[in-house]
Structures are given as structure tokens and as C-alpha cells.
Amino acid sequence: ELDLDGRGFSGELPSTLWLLAGSLRKISVKDNKNLGRPSLPAFLTQMPHLNHIDVCGTEYGAVESNAICAKEIAGSAQAMVIYADFDCDCCISCGVSGTSNGVATESGYDGDEDGRM
């Protein structure tokens, strides 16, 4: 897991994150208001284990996000989740951490390592 929340980053996610491709499952860059562009970086589709991206409070937008939603997660039946201020096939609105039996739960508790509540 890579947590870069609220660190004042600007520009774009560095492509050097690709170096973590073999192990990175979650990345959070929320609350970096000057980070991003209208589309998420294309290299994220090539990260086999990545299944959780949080871009709430950034400049990232929905362009090309459905390509990331459609990627298969290596060794997992879990679907991709993008927490975002925009809509896409696998997006969850900021402030909501997921659903349990169809009921949205407020963020602040992400459940255990397996994503169970």
C-alpha cells in the first residue's frame, strides 16, 4: 500500500511507480489538490495486483478510467475500485468506503486486509 495523502504533490503521478508493479495493491493520493490531469495514468492498467486507487480531492478525471476499471487483478477475484470525485464503471464517490449488503458505509474504516467489514 502506498499512502501519499495530503502531501502537497502537484503535476502527475511519476511513472517510476511502475517499479512497484509487482507488489502494489493500493495507492492513495487523496487531498493533493494540484495533482493530476483529466485522465488517470495509463501505466496503472499494467500493474497486475493494483485493485484500489483513491484520487479524491485531486485534479484527476474520468477520461480513460474505464480502461483501468476493466483490468484484471492478478490472483484475485476482487474487482478494481477507484475512489473519486468523478463517475466511472468502478468508481465509488469520495467519502464512501464501499458497500456491505448493498448499504454504503462512510469512510474512515476500510475493513480488514481481505476487504471484509
C-alpha positions, 0 to 999 in steps of 0.5 A: 500500500502506498499512502501519499495523502495530503502531501502537497504533490502537484503535476502527475503521478511519476511513472517510476511507480511502475517499479512497484508493479509487482507488489502494489495493491493500493495507492492513495493520493487523496487531498493533493489538490494540484495533482493530476490531469483529466485522465488517470495514468495509463501505466496503472492498467499494467500493474497486475495486483493494483485493485484500489486507487483513491484520487479524491480531492485531486485534479484527476478525471474520468477520461480513460478510467474505464480502461483501468476499471476493466483490468484484471487483478492478478490472483484475485477475484476482487474487482478494481475500485477507484475512489473519486470525485468523478463517475466511472464503471468502478468508481465509488464517490469520495467519502464512501468506503464501499458497500456491505449488503448493498448499504454504503458505509462512510469512510474512515474504516476500510475493513480488514486486509481481505476487504471484509467489514 
